[in-house]
Amino acid sequence: MTRKEQDNIRFSNQNLLDRNQDTKAEIDALNAHCNVLGGQNKDLNVELERFVQTDEAIRATLNRRDHVIAVRERAHDEIIRSHIEVERSSPHRRL
């Protein structure tokens, strides 16, 4: 093997080592970024879970409120019907 061939092989080898080092650094940076994204994802999941729990609590409150309103309306309608029935069935007093 000639000196020129050895120099070319050394140069090629050094270039490959440099590229390998750059690739490793890029992998490390991507892993760090994945860790950051994983942490953000975890935080977002916690926040979303709180949002869902709050939404369910509000929905339950509104459903109870709607139920109470419906019961009140039915009771009011029953009272009106009862008064009408009493008016029909009882004799009117005239002075």
C-alpha angles and dihedrals in degrees: 000000000000126000091248091055090049091050090049091050091048091048091048091046092050091049090051091048090050092049090047091051091048090049091050090050090050091050090050091050091049091049090051090049090049089053091051091049090047090054092048090048091052091050091048091050091052091048092047091050090053090049091051092049091049091047091051091049092050091046091051091049092050091047090052090047091051090048092050091049091050091049091049091050091050091048091048091049090049091051091051091048090048092052091048090050091049091049091051097045102041121074115248116242116222122191 
